[in-house]
């Protein structure tokens, strides 16, 4: 990729309510790219040791090096959302985070990292449909946690929290880009992926035409008569 030669790191933050489609969007972005260049970060709950650190400290080691793209499924903005609403931090801690995070993001950008932030906006009706589909589909039930159920109940607590988050962190140098996500495929491909491609500077890399060479002759090689333990086919 051309941007790899440029030597710039790219950091993409995804935020939105439960069921907004963050995971599916990230999957759509990464399914056709190199895992050596793209990394997805979704940190678990902080350890007891991490709870004693500066809040954003545990995220900093995951920022990209030159030529890398890091997608944050769960980012430092957890403090502005789930941690605040669900009582995992105090109101004072959340407000201090909101005051401090623009300074940290400015420092990230000044270090040479391109920071892009997306908010996926889902309607109450579509969130209900998606969460109910998880309840009734055994393939999706693992996606539904007690936290999701409680966050569904607290729709307007999240609304108040996100309103303040936008007010204090939607800066000129690190703005929030809002994507309507009721139609997942449309949100993933148009406009989010199109916008992301347009936001990342890159040079088109020329490719040589590739053709497969002739396979070598078997000569004296014979297939072994070995009792391989084949996995039985179900269908």
Phi, psi and omega in degrees: 000143183297325183291338177297318179294332178292335177078029178251140175270147180239130179238120183241122182254131177246134181217150179167171179291166173300132181087005181284343176104022181298312182298317180294323178294316179297320177298319179297325180289320190267350188291343182236024181235169183279127176291349176283342181252320181263133174233139177253128182245122175220083186291144175285184177301145182296148176284172178300323179293316181295331179294340180270353182273167167306137192306312187280356188301320185287346178273334187298321179298344183266000177295153188285149167271179181302133177082006179251155171236124180247127178253118180267107173287314171244121186239189177298344180286359170304327181294328180279346184242265188298320182294321180290310185292321184270003174081019178280350171218166179278163176300320180297319178295319179295318180291324176295321176301313182296328177287326187272329190297326176299326178293319179294317181293325175297319179295321178299314181294319180293340177282353178108002180272134174275116183254124179233131183239128179242133171250122178266117185262117179244144180281159177302320182294318181288324176299317178301313181300317183291318180291323177293327178294329176291324181296321189261004181237113182300336179285343185245351188299333179295339180285345188258116181248163174304330178295322178296319181297316181291322179293327176299318179295327187263042182309312186281336171296318177293324179298315180296319180295317181290327177299316179290324178300314178298317183300322188259345185237000176274079187264165178296324184271340178218070184284159171272131175256117186265131181238124174290125189240018178298326173259103188300312183295318179295322180293322182291313188268325184214105020249359194297306182295322177298318180294318180297316178298323179286336183276339183264117179290133178207158176250138179294130182259126178289148181234137174282148178292133183251136173223145182285137178283167176293136179284144182296157179286150181292327183054241185264012180283136177233141178298134183287147175268077187242138182282072179299142179269080181290140176286128182295143179275131182270335186233000000 
